Amino acid sequence: MSKNTELTPAALYARVSSDRQDVDLSVAAQLRALRDYAERNGYSIAREYVDEAESGRIADRPQFRK
């Protein structure tokens, strides 16, 4: 990324539905992948949101609403 290029702000959102999630799908792994993607594609991370033990079927997840 060029130093003169203005980065696009982005928010990251990670979620797991239970503490029994596979290590590859953990919040830490999701955030790592999202941060890598943001860096490679010209995004600056403005905020990170995490919902733990929240079902993806429920749209009213606390951090997702933000």
MMTF fields as JSON, N, C-alpha, C and O atoms, coordinates in Angstrom:
{
  "mmtfVersion": "1.0.0",
  "mmtfProducer": "UNKNOWN",
  "numBonds": 263,
  "numAtoms": 264,
  "numGroups": 66,
  "numChains": 1,
  "numModels": 1,
  "chainsPerModel": [1],
  "groupsPerChain": [66],
  "chainIdList": ["A"],
  "bondAtomList": [4, 2, 8, 6, 12, 10, 16, 14, 20, 18, 24, 22, 28, 26, 32, 30, 36, 34, 40, 38, 44, 42, 48, 46, 52, 50, 56, 54, 60, 58, 64, 62, 68, 66, 72, 70, 76, 74, 80, 78, 84, 82, 88, 86, 92, 90, 96, 94, 100, 98, 104, 102, 108, 106, 112, 110, 116, 114, 120, 118, 124, 122, 128, 126, 132, 130, 136, 134, 140, 138, 144, 142, 148, 146, 152, 150, 156, 154, 160, 158, 164, 162, 168, 166, 172, 170, 176, 174, 180, 178, 184, 182, 188, 186, 192, 190, 196, 194, 200, 198, 204, 202, 208, 206, 212, 210, 216, 214, 220, 218, 224, 222, 228, 226, 232, 230, 236, 234, 240, 238, 244, 242, 248, 246, 252, 250, 256, 254, 260, 258],
  "bondOrderList": [1, 1, 1, 1, 1, 1, 1, 1, 1, 1, 1, 1, 1, 1, 1, 1, 1, 1, 1, 1, 1, 1, 1, 1, 1, 1, 1, 1, 1, 1, 1, 1, 1, 1, 1, 1, 1, 1, 1, 1, 1, 1, 1, 1, 1, 1, 1, 1, 1, 1, 1, 1, 1, 1, 1, 1, 1, 1, 1, 1, 1, 1, 1, 1, 1],
  "groupList": [{"groupName": "MET", "atomNameList": ["N", "CA", "C", "O"], "elementList": ["N", "C", "C", "O"], "formalChargeList": [0, 0, 0, 0], "bondAtomList": [1, 0, 2, 1, 3, 2], "bondOrderList": [1, 1, 2], "singleLetterCode": "M", "chemCompType": "L-PEPTIDE LINKING"}, {"groupName": "SER", "atomNameList": ["N", "CA", "C", "O"], "elementList": ["N", "C", "C", "O"], "formalChargeList": [0, 0, 0, 0], "bondAtomList": [1, 0, 2, 1, 3, 2], "bondOrderList": [1, 1, 2], "singleLetterCode": "S", "chemCompType": "L-PEPTIDE LINKING"}, {"groupName": "LYS", "atomNameList": ["N", "CA", "C", "O"], "elementList": ["N", "C", "C", "O"], "formalChargeList": [0, 0, 0, 0], "bondAtomList": [1, 0, 2, 1, 3, 2], "bondOrderList": [1, 1, 2], "singleLetterCode": "K", "chemCompType": "L-PEPTIDE LINKING"}, {"groupName": "ASN", "atomNameList": ["N", "CA", "C", "O"], "elementList": ["N", "C", "C", "O"], "formalChargeList": [0, 0, 0, 0], "bondAtomList": [1, 0, 2, 1, 3, 2], "bondOrderList": [1, 1, 2], "singleLetterCode": "N", "chemCompType": "L-PEPTIDE LINKING"}, {"groupName": "THR", "atomNameList": ["N", "CA", "C", "O"], "elementList": ["N", "C", "C", "O"], "formalChargeList": [0, 0, 0, 0], "bondAtomList": [1, 0, 2, 1, 3, 2], "bondOrderList": [1, 1, 2], "singleLetterCode": "T", "chemCompType": "L-PEPTIDE LINKING"}, {"groupName": "GLU", "atomNameList": ["N", "CA", "C", "O"], "elementList": ["N", "C", "C", "O"], "formalChargeList": [0, 0, 0, 0], "bondAtomList": [1, 0, 2, 1, 3, 2], "bondOrderList": [1, 1, 2], "singleLetterCode": "E", "chemCompType": "L-PEPTIDE LINKING"}, {"groupName": "LEU", "atomNameList": ["N", "CA", "C", "O"], "elementList": ["N", "C", "C", "O"], "formalChargeList": [0, 0, 0, 0], "bondAtomList": [1, 0, 2, 1, 3, 2], "bondOrderList": [1, 1, 2], "singleLetterCode": "L", "chemCompType": "L-PEPTIDE LINKING"}, {"groupName": "PRO", "atomNameList": ["N", "CA", "C", "O"], "elementList": ["N", "C", "C", "O"], "formalChargeList": [0, 0, 0, 0], "bondAtomList": [1, 0, 2, 1, 3, 2], "bondOrderList": [1, 1, 2], "singleLetterCode": "P", "chemCompType": "L-PEPTIDE LINKING"}, {"groupName": "ALA", "atomNameList": ["N", "CA", "C", "O"], "elementList": ["N", "C", "C", "O"], "formalChargeList": [0, 0, 0, 0], "bondAtomList": [1, 0, 2, 1, 3, 2], "bondOrderList": [1, 1, 2], "singleLetterCode": "A", "chemCompType": "L-PEPTIDE LINKING"}, {"groupName": "TYR", "atomNameList": ["N", "CA", "C", "O"], "elementList": ["N", "C", "C", "O"], "formalChargeList": [0, 0, 0, 0], "bondAtomList": [1, 0, 2, 1, 3, 2], "bondOrderList": [1, 1, 2], "singleLetterCode": "Y", "chemCompType": "L-PEPTIDE LINKING"}, {"groupName": "ARG", "atomNameList": ["N", "CA", "C", "O"], "elementList": ["N", "C", "C", "O"], "formalChargeList": [0, 0, 0, 0], "bondAtomList": [1, 0, 2, 1, 3, 2], "bondOrderList": [1, 1, 2], "singleLetterCode": "R", "chemCompType": "L-PEPTIDE LINKING"}, {"groupName": "VAL", "atomNameList": ["N", "CA", "C", "O"], "elementList": ["N", "C", "C", "O"], "formalChargeList": [0, 0, 0, 0], "bondAtomList": [1, 0, 2, 1, 3, 2], "bondOrderList": [1, 1, 2], "singleLetterCode": "V", "chemCompType": "L-PEPTIDE LINKING"}, {"groupName": "ASP", "atomNameList": ["N", "CA", "C", "O"], "elementList": ["N", "C", "C", "O"], "formalChargeList": [0, 0, 0, 0], "bondAtomList": [1, 0, 2, 1, 3, 2], "bondOrderList": [1, 1, 2], "singleLetterCode": "D", "chemCompType": "L-PEPTIDE LINKING"}, {"groupName": "GLN", "atomNameList": ["N", "CA", "C", "O"], "elementList": ["N", "C", "C", "O"], "formalChargeList": [0, 0, 0, 0], "bondAtomList": [1, 0, 2, 1, 3, 2], "bondOrderList": [1, 1, 2], "singleLetterCode": "Q", "chemCompType": "L-PEPTIDE LINKING"}, {"groupName": "GLY", "atomNameList": ["N", "CA", "C", "O"], "elementList": ["N", "C", "C", "O"], "formalChargeList": [0, 0, 0, 0], "bondAtomList": [1, 0, 2, 1, 3, 2], "bondOrderList": [1, 1, 2], "singleLetterCode": "G", "chemCompType": "PEPTIDE LINKING"}, {"groupName": "ILE", "atomNameList": ["N", "CA", "C", "O"], "elementList": ["N", "C", "C", "O"], "formalChargeList": [0, 0, 0, 0], "bondAtomList": [1, 0, 2, 1, 3, 2], "bondOrderList": [1, 1, 2], "singleLetterCode": "I", "chemCompType": "L-PEPTIDE LINKING"}, {"groupName": "PHE", "atomNameList": ["N", "CA", "C", "O"], "elementList": ["N", "C", "C", "O"], "formalChargeList": [0, 0, 0, 0], "bondAtomList": [1, 0, 2, 1, 3, 2], "bondOrderList": [1, 1, 2], "singleLetterCode": "F", "chemCompType": "L-PEPTIDE LINKING"}],
  "groupTypeList": [0, 1, 2, 3, 4, 5, 6, 4, 7, 8, 8, 6, 9, 8, 10, 11, 1, 1, 12, 10, 13, 12, 11, 12, 6, 1, 11, 8, 8, 13, 6, 10, 8, 6, 10, 12, 9, 8, 5, 10, 3, 14, 9, 1, 15, 8, 10, 5, 9, 11, 12, 5, 8, 5, 1, 14, 10, 15, 8, 12, 10, 7, 13, 16, 10, 2],
  "groupIdList": [1, 2, 3, 4, 5, 6, 7, 8, 9, 10, 11, 12, 13, 14, 15, 16, 17, 18, 19, 20, 21, 22, 23, 24, 25, 26, 27, 28, 29, 30, 31, 32, 33, 34, 35, 36, 37, 38, 39, 40, 41, 42, 43, 44, 45, 46, 47, 48, 49, 50, 51, 52, 53, 54, 55, 56, 57, 58, 59, 60, 61, 62, 63, 64, 65, 66],
  "secStructList": [7, 7, 6, 6, 1, 7, 7, 3, 3, 3, 3, 3, 3, 3, 3, 3, 1, 1, 6, 6, 7, 7, 4, 4, 4, 1, 2, 2, 2, 2, 2, 2, 2, 2, 2, 2, 2, 2, 2, 2, 6, 6, 3, 3, 3, 3, 3, 3, 3, 3, 3, 3, 1, 7, 7, 6, 6, 7, 1, 7, 7, 6, 6, 6, 6, 7],
  "xCoordList": [0.84, 0.0, 0.884, 1.81, 0.625, 1.391, 1.145, 0.033, 2.173, 2.052, 1.153, 0.618, 0.976, 0.152, -1.311, -2.139, -1.636, -3.0, -3.789, -3.356, -4.946, -5.803, -6.539, -7.127, -6.504, -7.148, -8.637, -9.044, -9.428, -10.863, -11.128, -10.669, -11.851, -12.134, -13.111, -14.029, -12.895, -13.756, -13.886, -13.002, -14.992, -15.212, -15.132, -15.607, -14.532, -14.44, -15.477, -15.741, -16.061, -17.049, -16.722, -16.632, -16.544, -16.271, -17.293, -17.748, -17.653, -18.668, -18.415, -18.033, -18.63, -18.684, -19.968, -20.428, -20.541, -21.818, -21.654, -22.606, -20.473, -20.26, -18.778, -17.949, -18.445, -17.037, -16.437, -15.253, -17.221, -16.749, -16.381, -16.156, -16.318, -15.985, -14.588, -13.697, -14.42, -13.133, -12.101, -12.446, -10.864, -9.794, -9.682, -9.429, -9.864, -9.752, -10.857, -10.733, -11.925, -13.047, -13.144, -14.135, -12.14, -12.168, -12.207, -11.876, -12.616, -12.647, -11.261, -11.12, -10.242, -8.876, -8.486, -7.882, -8.827, -8.494, -9.28, -8.734, -10.545, -11.352, -10.786, -10.653, -10.453, -9.917, -8.564, -8.276, -7.749, -6.441, -6.643, -5.976, -7.562, -7.835, -8.414, -8.05, -9.308, -9.906, -8.876, -8.888, -7.995, -6.937, -6.003, -5.607, -5.652, -4.791, -5.469, -4.84, -6.753, -7.509, -7.525, -7.296, -7.798, -7.858, -6.523, -6.486, -5.441, -4.119, -3.808, -3.265, -4.146, -3.857, -4.732, -4.358, -5.901, -6.867, -7.138, -8.125, -6.29, -6.382, -7.424, -7.992, -7.681, -8.623, -7.88, -6.903, -8.358, -7.876, -8.972, -10.157, -8.586, -9.56, -9.982, -9.195, -11.241, -11.781, -12.284, -12.211, -12.798, -13.384, -13.499, -13.645, -13.433, -13.636, -14.795, -14.862, -15.702, -16.857, -16.781, -16.422, -17.12, -17.074, -18.324, -18.672, -18.993, -20.088, -19.655, -19.389, -19.584, -19.23, -20.467, -21.288, -20.583, -21.709, -23.036, -24.022, -23.054, -24.268, -24.594, -23.719, -25.814, -26.24, -26.306, -26.758, -25.853, -25.946, -27.367, -27.652, -28.259, -29.659, -30.425, -31.538, -29.832, -30.486, -29.902, -28.718, -30.71, -30.236, -30.008, -29.331, -30.561, -30.478, -29.266, -29.378, -28.106, -26.878, -26.328, -26.313, -25.877, -25.475, -24.466, -24.714, -23.363, -22.333, -22.714, -22.283, -23.513, -23.933, -24.836, -24.826, -25.613, -26.523, -25.766, -26.308, -24.528, -23.748, -23.313, -22.639],
  "yCoordList": [-1.175, 0.0, 1.236, 1.332, 2.143, 3.381, 4.257, 4.298, 4.951, 5.813, 7.014, 7.604, 7.386, 8.535, 8.173, 9.057, 6.917, 6.465, 6.569, 6.084, 7.207, 7.312, 5.993, 5.458, 5.474, 4.209, 4.417, 5.448, 3.439, 3.455, 2.897, 1.796, 3.616, 3.087, 1.915, 1.894, 0.952, -0.227, -0.715, -0.496, -1.374, -2.018, -3.524, -4.039, -4.219, -5.678, -6.28, -5.745, -7.399, -8.092, -9.572, -10.217, -10.109, -11.539, -12.111, -11.429, -13.387, -14.022, -15.509, -16.149, -16.049, -17.499, -17.819, -17.035, -18.971, -19.314, -20.06, -20.149, -20.598, -21.266, -21.343, -21.124, -21.655, -21.778, -23.068, -23.328, -23.875, -25.128, -25.002, -26.015, -23.797, -23.589, -24.119, -24.098, -24.58, -25.046, -23.921, -22.752, -24.254, -23.261, -22.396, -21.196, -22.984, -22.221, -21.181, -20.253, -21.329, -20.396, -19.5, -18.79, -19.524, -18.727, -17.241, -16.829, -16.45, -15.0, -14.49, -13.667, -14.974, -14.524, -14.828, -13.989, -16.026, -16.401, -15.555, -15.139, -15.298, -14.462, -13.049, -12.485, -12.477, -11.12, -11.052, -10.081, -12.056, -12.102, -12.081, -11.328, -12.909, -12.96, -11.637, -11.163, -11.049, -9.767, -8.64, -7.796, -8.625, -7.601, -7.755, -6.766, -8.999, -9.249, -8.761, -8.11, -9.079, -8.645, -7.121, -6.555, -6.461, -5.006, -4.406, -3.462, -4.945, -4.422, -4.606, -3.704, -5.763, -6.049, -5.245, -5.032, -4.797, -4.173, -2.698, -2.152, -2.057, -0.617, -0.116, 0.958, -0.875, -0.447, -0.111, -0.768, 0.918, 1.186, 0.694, 0.916, 0.045, -0.534, 0.531, 0.959, 0.943, 1.973, 1.381, 2.024, 0.145, -0.473, -1.966, -2.431, -2.714, -4.161, -4.511, -4.047, -5.335, -5.786, -7.3, -7.997, -7.802, -9.243, -9.661, -9.062, -10.687, -11.339, -12.773, -13.527, -13.144, -14.512, -15.221, -14.639, -16.488, -17.33, -16.73, -16.754, -16.193, -15.633, -16.399, -16.611, -16.801, -17.529, -16.61, -15.469, -17.115, -16.365, -16.261, -15.444, -17.066, -17.029, -15.889, -15.57, -15.273, -14.177, -12.859, -12.588, -12.056, -10.786, -9.732, -8.733, -9.946, -8.961, -9.218, -9.186, -9.474, -9.697, -8.346, -7.407, -8.221, -6.912, -6.144, -4.983, -6.736, -6.019, -5.845, -4.883, -6.757, -6.67, -5.456, -4.852, -5.105, -3.952, -2.646, -1.673, -2.587, -1.347, -1.091, -0.096],
  "zCoordList": [0.0, 0.0, 0.0, 0.805, -0.852, -0.955, 0.265, 0.792, 0.709, 1.875, 1.6, 2.539, 0.345, -0.01, -0.212, -0.438, -0.136, -0.346, 0.952, 1.997, 0.87, 2.051, 2.247, 1.307, 3.46, 3.769, 4.044, 4.581, 3.674, 3.927, 5.316, 5.622, 6.168, 7.494, 7.431, 6.611, 8.305, 8.342, 9.777, 10.606, 10.055, 11.348, 11.131, 10.119, 12.08, 12.016, 12.952, 14.029, 12.531, 13.359, 13.387, 12.343, 14.588, 14.762, 15.727, 16.645, 15.507, 16.347, 16.436, 15.456, 17.609, 17.785, 18.528, 19.359, 18.227, 18.843, 20.156, 20.932, 20.425, 21.708, 22.0, 21.117, 23.241, 23.615, 23.09, 23.307, 22.408, 21.846, 20.371, 19.708, 19.852, 18.449, 18.137, 18.986, 16.942, 16.447, 16.546, 16.369, 16.822, 16.962, 15.712, 15.815, 14.543, 13.292, 13.146, 12.347, 13.906, 13.818, 15.05, 15.218, 15.9, 17.126, 16.789, 15.677, 17.768, 17.589, 17.22, 16.315, 17.915, 17.63, 16.187, 15.518, 15.702, 14.326, 13.327, 12.305, 13.61, 12.72, 12.64, 11.553, 13.805, 13.817, 13.117, 12.417, 13.297, 12.619, 11.102, 10.393, 10.614, 9.171, 8.672, 7.596, 9.451, 9.055, 9.045, 8.149, 10.027, 10.063, 8.868, 8.251, 8.545, 7.382, 6.107, 5.272, 5.96, 4.783, 4.689, 3.62, 5.818, 5.832, 5.406, 4.617, 5.92, 5.574, 4.091, 3.454, 3.544, 2.133, 1.17, 0.016, 1.648, 0.747, 1.021, 0.527, 1.79, 1.959, 2.935, 2.739, 3.981, 5.009, 6.298, 6.657, 6.985, 8.34, 9.285, 9.036, 10.342, 11.256, 12.269, 13.113, 12.162, 13.035, 14.347, 15.395, 14.283, 15.48, 15.264, 14.133, 16.349, 16.312, 17.235, 18.374, 16.726, 17.497, 17.631, 16.682, 18.811, 19.063, 19.822, 20.839, 19.325, 20.035, 20.297, 19.361, 21.559, 21.912, 22.43, 23.139, 22.063, 22.467, 22.013, 22.751, 20.794, 20.203, 18.923, 18.085, 18.776, 17.596, 16.378, 16.474, 15.24, 13.989, 13.486, 12.611, 14.015, 13.596, 14.241, 13.824, 15.259, 15.965, 15.455, 15.654, 14.812, 14.25, 15.328, 15.086, 16.501, 17.582, 18.483, 19.709, 17.864, 18.63, 19.071, 18.275, 20.319, 20.864, 20.014, 19.69, 19.65, 18.896, 17.433, 16.797, 16.888, 15.492, 15.276, 14.204, 16.297, 16.189, 16.08, 15.557, 16.557, 16.53, 15.123, 14.856]
}
